[in-house]
Amino acid sequence: MPREIFDEEKFLEISHHAIHCRVKRLKEIVKLKLRTKKNLYTYKTDPATAERLLRNISCDIIEL
């Protein structure tokens, strides 16, 4: 069962341990999904914030 994250800092912290990050772009929001060894974390945000976050994470990025 995926866990939703509501804090941007928590998302960046989890991204250091993630295997990869999947990006799903919808009309007004972007869903960022972090896959770790045990869990899947999701974070919903606007496109501008998503681009800024994607520049700061170190895991592999997969566009859907």
Secondary structure, 3 states (H helix, E strand, C coil): CCEECCCHHHHHHHHCCCCEEEEEECCCCEEEEEECCCCEEEEEECHHHHHHHHHHCCCEEEEC
